[in-house]
Amino acid sequence: MRRLQVGVMIVTLCASAAACGGASDDDANAASVPAAPLTNPVDPATAGNIVGRISFDGPLPQPAVVRMDSDPNCVQLGVTITDETLVVGSDGALQNVFVYVKDGLGDLRFPIPSTPFVLDQEGCRYVPHVVGVQVGQSVEILNSDPTLHNVHAIPSTNQEFNTGQPLPGMRHTHQFTTAEVMVPFKCDVHPWMYAYVGVVDHPFFAVTGADGSFRLEGLPPGTYTIEAWHETLGARTQTVTIGEQETGDIAFLFPA
């Protein structure tokens, strides 16, 4: 009887200690990662900015019409939905470009935003189409449609996930643990639905809007490599130096 009791105790202890192996690898890795700082290390009295504009060099593209007939819940009467792969304004302004500091911040570490970023599924599209978040920041994927969506993130270095959201109002929250530009998202139910998430370990990133402009604020004086990424046109980089309270101005031109 005593041997049986000892055996039960050993099994119980093993189950609570990751099968007698102590802490899991994930627990050990999490313990070795230092906590994010609570305050911004940049002195606001000396901080500068980088601003710019991104343009498309070529004939004005005509976006293709997105057909959603396969799901009646996605069809909006009288509304024409166009593809967001290449959105260019009449003056050549290039939209949906992810711009970020690729190099130059050294070992500086920054607080993680406490507010989740919401990636919505609305009108059977991901909204916004291109986004940026910090490592460790919560990304909340919301289903605002009265139909089934399947959120499928396909990163290269972060953890892949694939989750269904059959009801409106459902949410899935995820944190990326490693910087990665970019993480593709798709919906396995609606093949026209896709988005891209840029994950960086600092707050200096932006996504161009309809006017093609971007602004990176609050940078310490220094020399930086700035990268601009577009889903079909690729990535381009430039180097810019800013002094105390200076604003550097750069422009990117993407050829057709």
Secondary structure, 3 states (H helix, E strand, C coil): CHHHHHHHHHHHHHHHCCCCCCCCHHHHHHHHCCCCCCCCCCCCCCCEEEEEEEEEECCCCCCCECCCCCCHHHCCCCCCCECCCCCECCCCEECCCEEEEEECCCCCCCCCCCCCEEEEEECCEEECCEEEEECCCEEEEEECCCCCEEEEECCCCCCCEEEEECCCCCEEEEECCCCEEEEEEEECCCCCCEEEEEEECCCCEEECCCCCEEEEEEECCEEEEEEEEECCCEEEEEEEEECCCCEEEEEEEEEC
